[in-house]
Structure formats: C-alpha cells, structure tokens
Amino acid sequence: MERSNDKLTTVQTSKIKTQLGLTNILWTVPLVLLIIFYFYPLLAILEKSLSNIKSAHDIVEIISKPYVIKTLWFTIWQATLSTILTLIVGLPGAYIFSHYNFFGKHLLRVLTTIPFVLPTVVVAASFEAILGTNGLLNTLLINYLNLGFSPIVLKHNLWSILIAHVFYNTTIILRLVGDHWQTIDPKITQASYMLGANKWKSFSKITLPILTPSIISASLLTFIFNFTSFGVILILGGPTFSTIEVAIYRQTINFFDLNLAAILSIIQLFCTLFLTIVYTLISYRSTTMFKKNKLPIVSNKKVNWHNKILIFIISILLVIFLVSPLLALAIKSIFTGQIHNEVLQHMRPSYTLNYYKELFINRRQSVLFTSPLETMIFSIRNAIITTIITLTIGIPTTWVLTRKSTLKKIVEPLLMLPLGTSSVTLGLGFLLVFSKPPLNLRTSTMILPLAHTLIAFPFVIRSLLPVWSQINPQIRQAASMLGANNLIVWFRIELPIIARSILVAGIFAFTISLGEFGATILLSRPEFTTIPMAIYRYLSLPGELNYGQAMALSTILMCVSGLSIFCIETIRPNTISEF
C-alpha cells in the first residue's frame, strides 16, 4: 500500500514538474513579443528624448515650456471632466440594467455598447454628422425654421470633445459597475431594511462600499481612455485643442521635431503606466471579490409605476445620447446636400446612394492612391492577421496566468503595459525602430498587424482570464489522477468551457484592428491605407463628395462594429468580464 502511495506521489510530482516546465516555456512567447515590439521601441523613444539632453536643467527647461505645460494641463483636466460626466450619465443606466428586467433590455444593452467598440475616427464622424456645421440638426433647424445661419456650432469646441468622450466611454460604467452591482445579494439590503435603515442609508452604508472598487476601476479606465484620446481631439478639437497624444502626432508629422515628440511620449508614458498599474491592482481586487459569482438572473421583484417611469426616462435618455449620433451618421450617408452660407435657406437634401457607389471607384483626383474598396480589403486583411497572431499568443498566455507560478505576479502587469501606452506612442516607437536595419519593416504590410496585435493583446487577455480563472482546479487534478496529460485536459475540459470566450476575444481583436487609428496614422503608407485613415482624409478635405464618402465609410465601419458587439453579447459567457 505504501509503495502504491509512493508511486502515485512520484507520478504527481513528475506531472507538476512537467507543468511547471511547460509554464516557464510558455512565458517566453509573450515576453519575447513585448521585448521586441514594445520595450525596444520604447527604449528608442527614450534614447531619442535624451539625445540632446546633457543635464537635469535641460529636462526642467523642456518640461517647463509653456507649450508643454499647456498641453499637459489640458490633457489632465479634460480627461477628469469627461470622466465625471461619464459617471453622471452611466451610473443611472448601470442601476436599471442591474436591477430590472424590462422590454428591449438586451437590445438597449447592445446599442449602448456599440460606441465603445467604434473607432475614435467614427465617433468623431458621428458627432460631425449630428452636430457639425453640415450636421443633421443644423440641416433640420435651417430648413424648418428658415434660419440664415447654422445655429449649432460645436466643431473645434470643448463641448464637442466632452460629449464625444462621454458617448464613447459610457458603456464602461454600464458594464463594469452594472455587472458588479448585479452580483450584490439583495438579501443584504433587505436585512438592512429589517433593521430600520432607509433606502439612502442602506445604499451609502452597504451598497456603495461594495461598489466602490468597481466604480474606481471603471473611472480609472475611463480616465485612461480620455487621457490618451486622439481621434476625437484631432477631428473635433481641430487646431484649437491639443492633448499630449495630438501634440506627439503634430510634432512628428507637421514639424518633424522627433526630439520633442519623444519627450512628450515619455511624459505620457509615465503618466499612463502609473494609471494602468493602479487600475490593474484595483481591478484585480474587484474581480477577485466576485470571480466565483456568476451573474445572477435579475430578481423579478415587483415593478411599480415609479420604477417603470424611471426605466423609461433613463432608457430614452440613453437612446437619445448614445444612439442618435449613430442614426445621424447613417442618415447623412444617404442624403446629399452640404450647408453653404449662400444657399442656407434654399438647401433641400435629397436621397442618394452615390456616396456608397463612389466607394468602388478610384477617381483621377482621389485623395487615395487606392480605391476605397481596396482600402476595405486591406483593412480586413490586417484585422484577420491581427486576430490570428493575438489568439495564437493570447490563449497560451492566459492559460499560464491561471496557473500558480512565481513569475505570475511579475509578468501579468507587464502584459497589461500596452493597455496603458498610447497607440500614437507605439506608432512613434515603431517608426523609430522599424524604419532601419536590422528590422526594417517600414515598407512591409506586416508592420500594421504587429502594432495592432500589441494594442489588442490586453483586451484578449482580459476577455479570456475571468472565465478561465473560474474553472475549478479540482477538475484538472481529477483528470490528471485519471491519467490525462495537459493536452487531453486542455481539449476535453478547458477548451469546451472557454470556447465562447475565445470567440469573443477574437471578435474583439478583429474589431480593434479594423478601427485602429492612432498608430496607423503614423505607420500607414499611401498605397496601404486603412478605413479609419480614409475617413480622416475625406473629412479633412472640402467638398460634398468627400464628406459623403466619409459618412458612408463610417457607416460601414459602424455596422461592422455593431455586428461584432451583437455577436459578443450573444455568445459571451454569463460571467463578469473586463470589457
């Protein structure tokens, strides 16, 4: 009997050693990816920023320049204000989603999620479609009130930036806070009522402390996205406003001052990495509290007429704020007529599909070297390659993260670093490193998928990790006891459980690549243009045809993003996820 136990112990020890060896091998894949395509470009930026600096006095002198201080200050306070406004809009929606079942809830949840997966250039185009000088609201007001001017002027205005940021990030509050709110056992608050607490006291003393980690986590993630905002500021802010992200782009492309661009990149990098580390720690704590809880079915408590009115009002406001810009974008893509001062009172839009037909034509004076159709094909190709690479590396990496390892606490934050690095900074790093030997990829069509992989990688990890972490380790141990090796355990047990999460992660990677704009604007070439780049170029040029094609391309990208999020909502597991 003792020999049998010793033999069993030896087998288990051997399997543990084998698993640890496999774990250590799998760590090398994402680490090599980070070293070559993340740390190496960042070191190049650091070297460039320090090339003309001989002392600490030079650093202080550069940072204290009015341009740098003004840019940094605007970046911080617009991100703060945008985050506060997002919380104000998102928390009521999180409440009704987590507490009530109502007609159209699933559809509303999908519709309110679409803005988050939209490329920033499409978000900017959607607000241009509804609030711009040629936007839907101005067109309607001019035609039906016989005005001689455009009454709404929000382009190159701070309010257009703030509204677009709230539109873009509200779903973060709805998801992260709403999902955690839904896991709170209603018996806790019911017990407080039994002990004499009113609704406000029960909320402030019980519900709010439980929700605080998720609210802080969602707020930090929202702040990071606002802090690194690029497309919204570039298009809606115009030359008047500039965040660090926009300043890096302008110093690189417009002024060819790579030294100042590199210094701005380092400043932003330190800020965003600090925020990302804090977010990761708080997010880990928040997820750990609930990782063993599946999202429960919302309790079918009685919904009185007060609740119905509340649900109706909040739902209508969410639809108006989050859906109307998308509808305006689609409408502007099928109606002709731009507003011109000399014909304001006589302009009548007419229905047309010409803007979509033009997408299949490459006219002689086109702003692109390739037709819009070729641009779409090239973008889809990039997205497919990005998805394959990201899943190939992301699946084994997530598998390793679910195992106990001494390296886990060190490697996991490293894998999340690209999430806290702006895409423009990554693009600048790629530009510095991969435009010369030994890794000259400047003319290669693979440079964009590689950059997109780094951007999508954290999203894939955060999509897979919560589900994979919920698998009971005793199931694996039981399979191992029965003689199953790691490969059999993976195919027979883990894969069926996480299959839907893998599909969700793949859709995320595909959608992110399709709409990526920040790194692409620095790395793309005229003969290899992506859809977001084409939209930006069309919006930057005058003329009704250019404007219409921008609206048409944006609508197509919006529909693809909407279909993606619908698929994610349909197939994603019933569990808490990061995104």
TAJO-V121274 format. One record per pair of residues at least 4 apart in sequence whose ideal C-beta (glycine too) atoms are under 7 Angstrom apart, sorted by sequence separation. I is the first residue (numbers start at 1). GAP is how many residues later the second one is. If there is no record, write none. Layout:
I&GAP  I&GAP
This chain:
1&4  2&4  3&4  4&4  5&4  6&4  7&4  8&4  9&4  10&4  11&4  12&4  13&4  14&4  15&4  16&4  17&4  18&4  19&4  20&4  21&4  22&4  23&4  27&4  28&4  29&4  30&4  31&4  32&4  33&4  34&4  35&4  36&4  37&4  38&4  39&4  40&4  41&4  42&4  43&4  44&4  45&4  46&4  47&4  54&4  56&4  57&4  58&4  59&4  60&4  65&4  66&4  67&4  68&4  69&4  70&4  71&4  72&4  73&4  74&4  75&4  76&4  77&4  78&4  79&4  80&4  81&4  82&4  83&4  84&4  85&4  86&4  87&4  90&4  91&4  92&4  93&4  94&4  95&4  96&4  101&4  104&4  105&4  106&4  107&4  108&4  109&4  110&4  113&4  114&4  118&4  120&4  121&4  122&4  123&4  124&4  125&4  126&4  127&4  128&4  131&4  134&4  135&4  136&4  137&4  138&4  139&4  140&4  141&4  147&4  153&4  158&4  159&4  160&4  161&4  162&4  163&4  164&4  165&4  166&4  170&4  171&4  172&4  173&4  174&4  175&4  176&4  177&4  178&4  184&4  186&4  187&4  188&4  189&4  190&4  191&4  193&4  197&4  198&4  199&4  200&4  201&4  202&4  203&4  204&4  206&4  207&4  208&4  211&4  212&4  213&4  214&4  215&4  216&4  217&4  218&4  219&4  220&4  221&4  222&4  223&4  224&4  225&4  229&4  230&4  231&4  232&4  233&4  237&4  242&4  243&4  244&4  245&4  246&4  247&4  248&4  249&4  250&4  251&4  257&4  258&4  259&4  260&4  261&4  262&4  263&4  264&4  265&4  266&4  267&4  268&4  269&4  270&4  271&4  272&4  273&4  274&4  275&4  276&4  277&4  278&4  279&4  280&4  281&4  282&4  283&4  284&4  285&4  287&4  303&4  305&4  306&4  307&4  308&4  309&4  310&4  311&4  312&4  313&4  314&4  315&4  316&4  317&4  318&4  319&4  320&4  323&4  324&4  325&4  326&4  327&4  328&4  329&4  331&4  343&4  353&4  354&4  362&4  368&4  370&4  372&4  373&4  374&4  375&4  376&4  377&4  378&4  379&4  380&4  381&4  382&4  383&4  384&4  385&4  386&4  387&4  388&4  389&4  390&4  391&4  393&4  394&4  395&4  396&4  397&4  398&4  407&4  408&4  410&4  411&4  412&4  417&4  421&4  423&4  424&4  425&4  426&4  427&4  428&4  429&4  430&4  431&4  436&4  446&4  447&4  448&4  449&4  451&4  452&4  453&4  456&4  457&4  458&4  459&4  460&4  461&4  464&4  465&4  466&4  471&4  473&4  474&4  475&4  476&4  477&4  478&4  480&4  484&4  486&4  487&4  488&4  489&4  490&4  491&4  493&4  494&4  495&4  498&4  499&4  500&4  501&4  502&4  503&4  504&4  505&4  506&4  507&4  508&4  509&4  510&4  511&4  512&4  516&4  517&4  519&4  520&4  524&4  529&4  531&4  532&4  533&4  534&4  535&4  536&4  537&4  542&4  543&4  544&4  545&4  546&4  547&4  548&4  549&4  550&4  551&4  552&4  553&4  554&4  555&4  556&4  557&4  558&4  559&4  560&4  561&4  562&4  563&4  564&4  565&4  566&4  567&4  568&4  34&5  35&5  53&5  63&5  64&5  118&5  130&5  133&5  142&5  154&5  155&5  192&5  197&5  202&5  203&5  242&5  250&5  303&5  339&5  370&5  400&5  421&5  434&5  435&5  441&5  442&5  479&5  484&5  489&5  490&5  524&5  529&5  541&5  572&5  53&6  62&6  129&6  130&6  131&6  141&6  154&6  251&6  252&6  433&6  434&6  441&6  524&6  128&7  129&7  130&7  368&7  401&7  434&7  435&7  115&8  142&8  233&8  242&8  339&8  362&8  434&8  538&8  193&9  233&9  251&9  252&9  362&9  480&9  524&9  141&10  192&10  233&10  251&10  337&10  361&10  479&10  520&10  337&11  360&11  401&11  538&11  539&11  97&12  138&12  234&12  337&12  520&12  521&12  538&12  138&13  189&13  233&13  248&13  251&13  336&13  337&13  359&13  360&13  434&13  476&13  520&13  138&14  192&14  229&14  335&14  336&14  359&14  479&14  137&15  230&15  335&15  517&15  535&15  229&16  230&16  248&16  335&16  336&16  516&16  133&17  189&17  228&17  247&17  248&17  334&17  335&17  430&17  476&17  514&17  515&17  188&18  189&18  334&18  397&18  475&18  535&18  93&19  334&19  534&19  535&19  244&20  131&21  430&21  133&22  333&22  531&22  131&23  132&23  184&23  244&23  245&23  471&23  244&24  427&24  426&25  184&26  471&26  531&26  426&28  131&29  181&30  468&30  180&31  467&31  423&32  127&33  177&34  180&34  464&34  467&34  127&36  418&36  127&37  177&37  418&37  464&37  176&38  177&38  463&38  464&38  418&39  419&39  124&40  418&40  123&41  176&41  177&41  463&41  464&41  176&42  416&42  463&42  515&42  415&43  514&43  123&44  227&44  228&44  123&45  173&45  227&45  460&45  463&45  172&46  415&46  514&46  515&46  224&48  460&48  172&49  459&49  460&49  172&50  459&50  511&50  224&51  115&52  116&52  223&52  224&52  456&52  115&53  116&53  169&53  456&53  459&53  511&53  116&55  220&55  224&55  115&56  116&56  169&56  456&56  169&57  455&57  456&57  507&57  112&58  113&58  220&58  221&58  112&59  220&59  389&60  452&60  507&60  165&61  452&61  455&61  507&61  112&62  217&62  220&62  386&63  390&63  394&63  398&63  165&64  385&64  389&64  397&64  401&64  452&64  455&64  504&64  217&65  216&66  217&66  382&66  386&66  390&66  394&66  398&66  402&66  165&67  382&67  386&67  390&67  394&67  398&67  402&67  504&67  164&68  451&68  503&68  504&68  213&69  217&69  391&69  382&70  386&70  390&70  394&70  398&70  161&71  500&71  161&72  164&72  213&72  214&72  448&72  451&72  500&72  501&72  213&73  500&73  161&75  448&75  160&76  161&76  447&76  448&76  85&77  89&77  97&77  94&79  82&80  86&80  90&80  94&80  98&80  161&80  81&81  85&81  89&81  93&81  97&81  155&81  156&81  91&82  156&82  78&83  82&83  86&83  90&83  94&83  98&83  155&83  158&83  445&83  82&84  86&84  90&84  94&84  98&84  156&84  87&86  91&86  95&86  86&87  94&87  430&89  427&91  431&91  427&92  431&92  423&93  426&93  430&93  424&94  428&94  423&95  424&95  427&95  422&96  423&96  427&96  424&98  470&105  180&106  467&106  124&107  183&107  395&107  124&108  467&108  123&109  127&109  466&109  120&110  121&110  180&110  183&110  466&110  120&111  124&111  391&111  394&111  466&111  120&112  124&112  183&112  466&112  182&113  183&113  186&113  121&114  182&114  391&114  463&114  391&115  179&116  182&116  462&116  463&116  462&117  391&118  387&119  390&119  459&120  387&122  386&123  387&123  387&126  383&127  386&127  383&130  382&131  383&131  87&132  280&133  379&135  83&136  86&136  277&136  280&136  83&139  83&140  276&140  276&141  83&143  276&143  79&144  82&144  273&144  276&144  275&145  79&147  273&147  78&148  79&148  272&148  382&148  272&149  272&150  378&150  379&151  75&152  170&152  269&152  378&152  379&152  167&154  268&154  375&154  167&155  375&155  376&155  269&156  375&156  268&157  369&157  370&157  167&158  369&158  370&159  375&159  265&160  368&161  372&162  265&163  368&166  74&167  261&167  74&168  75&168  74&169  75&169  368&169  367&170  71&171  367&171  71&172  72&172  71&173  367&174  249&175  291&175  71&176  248&176  252&176  245&177  248&177  372&177  291&178  292&178  245&179  287&179  291&179  248&180  372&181  358&187  150&189  359&190  358&191  136&192  135&193  355&193  359&193  130&194  228&194  230&194  355&194  359&194  72&195  130&195  136&195  149&195  129&196  136&196  148&196  224&196  355&196  356&196  101&197  142&197  148&197  355&197  100&198  127&198  130&198  99&199  101&199  126&199  129&199  146&199  126&200  129&200  139&200  62&201  138&201  126&202  142&202  100&203  126&203  129&203  125&204  134&204  134&205  143&205  112&206  133&206  338&206  52&207  100&207  108&207  115&207  51&208  336&208  102&209  338&209  48&210  49&210  108&210  112&210  139&210  48&211  100&211  111&211  111&212  114&212  336&212  49&213  48&214  49&214  96&215  333&215  45&217  49&217  96&218  333&218  332&219  333&219  45&220  46&220  45&221  93&221  92&222  329&222  333&222  93&225  329&225  330&225  329&226  42&227  329&229  89&232  326&232  252&270  249&272  245&273  295&279  294&280  295&280  294&281  295&281  231&286  290&286  230&287  230&288  287&289  283&295  235&304  33&360  30&363  29&364  29&367  30&367  29&368  26&370  26&371  27&373  26&374  23&377  38&379  23&380  27&380  34&380  38&380  45&380  23&382  45&383  27&384  45&384  48&384  30&385  41&385  44&385  42&387  45&387  41&388  44&388  41&389  44&389  41&391  41&392  40&393  122&393  117&394  119&396  121&396  180&396  118&397  120&397  179&397  119&398  125&410  121&411  128&411  37&413  119&413  122&413  134&413  121&414  125&414  121&415  38&416  37&417  129&422  125&425  125&426  126&428  125&429  122&432  122&435  122&436  119&438  118&440  118&443  117&444  114&447  117&447  114&448  117&448  114&451  113&452  110&455  110&456  110&459  109&460  22&464  15&465  19&467
